[in-house]
Amino acid sequence: MNTEPWVQRARNYATSFLWSRKAQKYKMVMLGRNLSDGLLAKMVIYVLLSIVAYLYLQPLLYMISTMLKTVSDLLDPSVKWIPRIVTWENLTKAYKGLQYPEALRNTALIALSCSIVQVLICSMTGYALARLAVPFKGLITALVLLTFLIPPQVIIIPLYVIFSKLGLLNTLFVFLVPAIFGQGLKGALFILIFRQFFRAQPPSLEEAAKLDGASAARLYFRIMLPLAQSACLVVFLFSFIWYWNMYYEPSMFLAKGFTPLSIRLDQLEDVLNPSLLGSKDLVSNPVTEGTKMGAAFLIILPPLVIFMFLQRWFITGIERTGIVE
């Protein structure tokens, strides 16, 4: 009996079986069991994330590249990203033109003090609206939401008149007083964030303390506030960044003397161009783009460093406060 056809058939079957196993293995590697497990899906995700990262990093990279260029590189259209000669002169001029130590102190004082006050006041208000039997609670919440919808330009003139009569112009109190009453920069949003957070907590956390006769203030400071650390961090960082970057309100209330970095940046062109001031303290260079980029870099550097250290807790706080819901 000739067994060669059977042997050849068995070999072909074994070969096809092995190839099918390899194909299945490659398919599992490329596509995975789920849509997001395979190598192909991961490559698509990484490409999309790289594009998004570039869109966010491109302004920062352009800023750093421009501030390190000399005047000849700025005027040369062939120089795009990498300067021929790296210079720190633009950063030095920006440091002097901004009067950086004084402006940094003013900006940090405004941002830190108002942010800390907003965290305390807005958390107390949000806790009262979420957990206490406050009369007309729904109406108060609606009014808080309404204050968030009203643009600041509508009430800027009445605020200016009030602060002028109280003698608060060109002082820290033009921002600190509204923050104390829960109406600081974006204060309504922060009240709603804390309200959402405290409403999500189970009532059993407070029942034992209430049986022991704990007051509402004791419940807030000893139980609820420690639980709201993630929400406090989110509100503090949001408030800090908004106070740090604000321009419209300081331009109205802080015209002279106590000026933050945003106002100094707006006035930098006058400082860099002596023909506008009749001064020759700084170099009269008509090409000031590199110096302006250096000034912008100095302004965003402190918040950038803070976020780099706190980003892990910030993202965790975003997830726990219900902002993404």
C-alpha positions as CSV (number, residue, x, y, z in Angstrom):
1,M,0.0,0.0,0.0
2,N,1.4,3.4,-1.0
3,T,1.4,5.7,2.0
4,E,3.1,8.7,0.4
5,P,-0.1,10.6,-0.4
6,W,-1.2,10.2,3.2
7,V,2.1,11.4,4.5
8,Q,2.1,14.4,2.1
9,R,-1.4,15.2,3.2
10,A,-0.5,15.0,6.8
11,R,2.5,17.3,6.2
12,N,0.3,19.8,4.4
13,Y,-2.2,19.7,7.2
14,A,0.5,20.2,9.8
15,T,1.9,23.1,7.8
16,S,-1.4,24.8,7.4
17,F,-2.2,24.2,11.1
18,L,1.1,25.9,12.1
19,W,0.5,28.8,9.7
20,S,-3.0,29.3,11.1
21,R,-1.6,29.3,14.7
22,K,1.0,31.9,13.7
23,A,-1.6,34.0,11.9
24,Q,-3.9,33.7,15.0
25,K,-0.9,34.8,17.2
26,Y,-0.1,37.7,15.0
27,K,-3.7,38.7,14.9
28,M,-3.9,38.7,18.7
29,V,-0.7,40.8,18.8
30,M,-1.9,43.3,16.3
31,L,-5.6,43.5,17.2
32,G,-5.7,42.0,20.8
33,R,-8.7,40.4,22.5
34,N,-10.3,43.8,23.0
35,L,-10.2,46.8,20.6
36,S,-7.8,48.8,22.8
37,D,-5.4,45.9,23.6
38,G,-3.8,45.4,20.2
39,L,-0.6,46.9,18.9
40,L,-2.4,48.6,16.1
41,A,-4.9,50.4,18.4
42,K,-2.0,51.4,20.7
43,M,-0.1,52.9,17.8
44,V,-3.2,54.9,16.7
45,I,-3.7,56.1,20.3
46,Y,0.0,57.2,20.5
47,V,-0.2,59.0,17.2
48,L,-3.3,60.9,18.3
49,L,-1.8,61.7,21.7
50,S,1.4,62.9,20.0
51,I,-0.6,65.2,17.8
52,V,-2.5,66.7,20.7
53,A,0.7,67.0,22.7
54,Y,2.3,68.9,19.9
55,L,-0.7,71.3,19.6
56,Y,-0.3,72.1,23.3
57,L,3.5,72.2,23.4
58,Q,4.0,74.1,20.1
59,P,3.4,77.6,21.6
60,L,5.8,76.9,24.5
61,L,8.5,75.6,22.2
62,Y,8.0,78.6,19.9
63,M,8.3,80.9,23.0
64,I,11.6,79.3,24.1
65,S,13.0,79.2,20.6
66,T,12.2,82.9,20.0
67,M,13.6,84.1,23.3
68,L,16.9,82.4,22.6
69,K,17.4,84.0,19.2
70,T,19.6,87.0,18.4
71,V,18.3,89.9,16.4
72,S,19.9,88.6,13.2
73,D,18.1,85.2,13.7
74,L,14.8,87.0,14.3
75,L,15.2,88.9,11.1
76,D,16.4,85.9,9.1
77,P,13.4,84.0,7.6
78,S,15.5,80.9,7.1
79,V,15.8,80.4,10.9
80,K,12.7,78.7,12.1
81,W,13.1,76.8,15.4
82,I,16.8,76.3,16.2
83,P,18.8,79.6,16.5
84,R,22.3,79.8,15.1
85,I,23.5,81.5,18.3
86,V,21.9,81.0,21.6
87,T,21.6,84.2,23.6
88,W,20.2,84.9,27.1
89,E,20.1,88.6,26.5
90,N,16.4,88.6,25.8
91,L,15.7,86.9,29.1
92,T,17.9,89.4,31.0
93,K,16.1,92.4,29.4
94,A,12.7,90.8,30.2
95,Y,13.7,90.3,33.8
96,K,14.7,94.0,34.1
97,G,11.8,95.3,32.0
98,L,9.2,93.5,34.1
99,Q,10.9,94.5,37.4
100,Y,10.4,90.8,38.0
101,P,11.1,90.4,41.7
102,E,8.6,93.1,42.7
103,A,6.0,92.1,40.1
104,L,6.4,88.4,41.1
105,R,5.8,89.2,44.7
106,N,2.7,91.2,43.9
107,T,1.2,88.5,41.7
108,A,2.0,85.7,44.1
109,L,0.5,87.7,47.0
110,I,-2.7,88.2,45.1
111,A,-2.9,84.6,43.8
112,L,-2.0,82.9,47.0
113,S,-4.1,85.0,49.4
114,C,-7.2,85.0,47.3
115,S,-7.0,81.3,46.4
116,I,-6.7,80.3,50.0
117,V,-9.6,82.5,51.0
118,Q,-11.7,81.1,48.2
119,V,-11.0,77.5,49.1
120,L,-12.2,78.2,52.7
121,I,-15.2,80.3,51.9
122,C,-16.4,78.4,48.9
123,S,-16.1,75.1,50.7
124,M,-18.2,76.3,53.6
125,T,-20.8,77.7,51.2
126,G,-20.9,74.5,49.2
127,Y,-21.2,72.4,52.3
128,A,-24.1,74.5,53.6
129,L,-25.9,74.2,50.3
130,A,-25.3,70.5,50.1
131,R,-25.8,69.2,53.6
132,L,-27.6,71.8,55.8
133,A,-31.2,72.7,56.0
134,V,-30.8,76.2,54.6
135,P,-34.0,78.1,53.9
136,F,-34.5,78.8,50.1
137,K,-31.6,76.6,49.3
138,G,-32.7,76.1,45.7
139,L,-33.1,79.9,45.2
140,I,-29.7,80.6,46.6
141,T,-28.1,78.0,44.4
142,A,-29.9,79.5,41.4
143,L,-28.6,83.0,42.3
144,V,-25.0,81.6,42.7
145,L,-25.3,80.1,39.2
146,L,-26.6,83.4,37.9
147,T,-23.6,85.3,39.3
148,F,-21.4,82.8,37.3
149,L,-23.3,83.6,34.1
150,I,-23.0,87.4,34.4
151,P,-19.8,88.7,32.7
152,P,-17.5,90.8,34.9
153,Q,-17.7,93.7,32.4
154,V,-21.3,94.3,33.4
155,I,-20.5,95.1,37.0
156,I,-17.0,96.5,36.7
157,I,-18.1,100.2,36.9
158,P,-20.2,99.8,40.1
159,L,-17.3,97.8,41.6
160,Y,-14.9,100.6,40.6
161,V,-17.1,103.2,42.2
162,I,-17.5,101.2,45.4
163,F,-13.8,100.5,45.8
164,S,-12.9,104.1,45.0
165,K,-15.2,105.3,47.8
166,L,-13.8,102.8,50.2
167,G,-10.2,103.7,49.3
168,L,-9.3,100.2,48.2
169,L,-8.0,101.0,44.7
170,N,-4.4,99.9,44.0
171,T,-4.4,97.6,47.0
172,L,-4.8,93.8,47.5
173,F,-8.2,94.3,49.0
174,V,-10.0,94.9,45.7
175,F,-9.6,91.1,45.1
176,L,-9.5,89.9,48.7
177,V,-12.8,91.5,49.8
178,P,-14.9,89.8,47.1
179,A,-13.2,86.5,47.8
180,I,-14.1,86.8,51.5
181,F,-17.8,87.1,50.5
182,G,-17.6,84.2,48.1
183,Q,-17.6,86.4,45.0
184,G,-14.0,86.2,44.0
185,L,-12.8,85.3,40.5
186,K,-15.0,82.4,39.4
187,G,-16.2,82.0,43.0
188,A,-19.6,80.7,41.9
189,L,-18.0,77.9,40.0
190,F,-16.0,76.8,43.0
191,I,-19.1,76.8,45.2
192,L,-20.8,74.5,42.7
193,I,-17.8,72.2,42.7
194,F,-17.8,71.9,46.5
195,R,-21.6,71.4,46.5
196,Q,-21.3,68.6,44.0
197,F,-18.6,67.0,46.1
198,F,-20.4,67.1,49.4
199,R,-23.6,65.9,47.9
200,A,-21.8,62.8,46.7
201,Q,-20.7,61.8,50.3
202,P,-22.9,59.3,52.2
203,P,-24.9,60.7,55.1
204,S,-23.6,57.9,57.4
205,L,-20.3,59.9,57.7
206,E,-22.2,62.6,59.8
207,E,-24.7,60.5,61.7
208,A,-22.4,59.2,64.4
209,A,-21.0,62.7,65.0
210,K,-24.6,64.1,65.2
211,L,-25.5,61.5,67.8
212,D,-22.6,62.7,69.9
213,G,-23.9,66.3,69.7
214,A,-21.4,67.7,67.2
215,S,-22.4,71.1,65.7
216,A,-22.4,71.9,62.0
217,A,-19.1,73.7,62.3
218,R,-17.5,70.7,64.0
219,L,-18.9,68.4,61.4
220,Y,-17.5,70.6,58.7
221,F,-14.0,71.1,60.1
222,R,-13.4,67.7,61.6
223,I,-15.1,65.3,59.1
224,M,-16.1,66.9,55.8
225,L,-13.2,69.3,55.2
226,P,-10.5,66.6,55.6
227,L,-12.5,64.4,53.1
228,A,-12.5,67.3,50.6
229,Q,-8.8,67.5,50.2
230,S,-8.9,66.6,46.6
231,A,-11.6,69.2,45.9
232,C,-9.7,71.8,47.8
233,L,-6.6,71.1,45.7
234,V,-8.6,71.4,42.4
235,V,-10.2,74.7,43.5
236,F,-6.9,76.1,44.8
237,L,-5.1,75.4,41.5
238,F,-7.9,76.7,39.4
239,S,-8.2,79.8,41.5
240,F,-4.4,80.3,41.6
241,I,-4.1,80.1,37.8
242,W,-7.0,82.4,37.1
243,Y,-5.7,85.0,39.6
244,W,-2.2,84.7,38.2
245,N,-3.3,85.2,34.6
246,M,-6.0,87.8,35.0
247,Y,-5.6,91.0,33.2
248,Y,-8.9,92.8,32.9
249,E,-9.6,93.4,36.6
250,P,-6.0,94.5,37.5
251,S,-6.0,96.9,34.5
252,M,-9.1,98.6,36.1
253,F,-8.3,98.4,39.8
254,L,-4.5,98.4,39.9
255,A,-3.5,101.2,37.5
256,K,-0.3,102.1,39.4
257,G,1.9,101.0,42.2
258,F,0.7,97.5,43.2
259,T,0.8,96.0,39.7
260,P,1.1,92.3,38.9
261,L,3.0,90.6,36.1
262,S,0.1,90.8,33.6
263,I,0.1,94.6,33.8
264,R,3.9,94.8,33.6
265,L,3.8,92.6,30.4
266,D,1.4,95.0,28.8
267,Q,3.7,97.9,29.7
268,L,6.8,96.2,28.5
269,E,6.8,97.7,25.0
270,D,7.0,101.2,26.6
271,V,10.0,100.1,28.7
272,L,11.8,98.4,25.8
273,N,11.3,101.4,23.4
274,P,13.1,104.4,24.9
275,S,11.7,106.7,22.2
276,L,8.3,106.3,23.9
277,L,9.8,107.2,27.3
278,G,12.7,109.4,26.5
279,S,15.0,107.0,28.5
280,K,18.1,105.1,27.4
281,D,18.4,102.7,30.3
282,L,17.6,99.7,28.1
283,V,18.8,98.9,24.6
284,S,16.7,100.7,22.0
285,N,16.2,97.7,19.8
286,P,13.1,97.8,17.5
287,V,12.9,94.0,17.3
288,T,11.5,93.2,20.8
289,E,9.8,89.9,19.9
290,G,12.5,87.8,21.7
291,T,12.3,89.9,24.8
292,K,8.5,89.7,24.9
293,M,8.7,85.9,24.6
294,G,11.3,85.9,27.4
295,A,8.9,87.9,29.6
296,A,6.0,85.6,28.8
297,F,8.2,82.6,29.7
298,L,9.1,84.2,33.1
299,I,5.4,84.8,33.8
300,I,4.2,81.2,33.1
301,L,7.2,79.5,34.7
302,P,6.0,79.6,38.4
303,P,2.5,78.1,37.6
304,L,4.2,75.5,35.3
305,V,6.5,74.4,38.0
306,I,3.7,74.2,40.5
307,F,1.6,72.1,38.2
308,M,4.5,69.7,37.4
309,F,4.7,68.9,41.1
310,L,1.0,68.7,41.8
311,Q,-0.4,67.2,38.6
312,R,-0.9,63.7,40.0
313,W,-3.1,65.0,42.9
314,F,-4.8,67.5,40.6
315,I,-5.9,64.8,38.1
316,T,-7.1,62.6,41.0
317,G,-9.0,65.6,42.4
318,I,-10.7,66.2,39.1
319,E,-12.0,62.7,39.0
320,R,-13.3,62.8,42.6
321,T,-15.0,66.1,42.5
322,G,-17.4,65.1,39.7
323,I,-16.2,67.9,37.3
324,V,-16.0,65.4,34.4
325,E,-19.5,64.1,34.9
